[in-house]
Amino acid sequence: MSRVQAAFVRTAAAYLVATGALGVAFLFEPPWTWAFRVVHVHAGILGFFLSLVMGVAFWLLPRPGGRRLPRREAWAYAAFHGGLLLRLALEPWWRLGGPPALHGLVIVGSVATLVGMAIFAAEAWRRATTPEALRRAREGA
């Protein structure tokens, strides 16, 4: 497992704990739930689940021709998690009446997260192949 792949998995574990802690915090401060609900859902589904899936998939999916593309994995990690953190940090503040300019930054974070997903999807698409195609790629390499 590469450093970036391990970072995806470790970051997922951190999001799992953070999501659980936020869920418990909702029990103590129910009125804040509406402002942090999106953070809770995104941290759990994207931060934990999708990050775990991406890290394990980058690790396990075959590499046609045996090529490793660590820069693509690093760009996917940076865009995905950078955008997600931006959104998670600013969206509650915006929802609680922060400056309207925050909405633009929330959008930037969302788009960056989507870019990270798209990089991952392109890599997964390229790696999803048959055993015969993998053999041909190895023989040709």
NORQUI-V282683 format. One line per field, one symbol per residue. psi: psi as a letter, one per 30 degrees, with the letter a starting at -180 (. if undefined). burial: + if it has 9 or more other C-alpha atoms within 8 Angstrom, else -. Layout:
# NORQUI-V282683
psi = ???
burial = ???
This chain:
# NORQUI-V282683
psi = kleeeeeeeeeeeeeeeeeeeeeeeeffieffeefgeeeeeeeeeeedeeeeeeeeeeefkljkggkkifeeeeeeeeeeeeeeeeeeefeeeefgglkffeeeeeeeeeeeeeeeeeeeeeeeeefjlleeeeeeeeef.
burial = ---++++++-++++++-++--++--+------+-++--++++++++++++++-++++++-+++++-------++++++++++++++++-+++++-------++-++++++++++++++++---+--+-+---++--++---
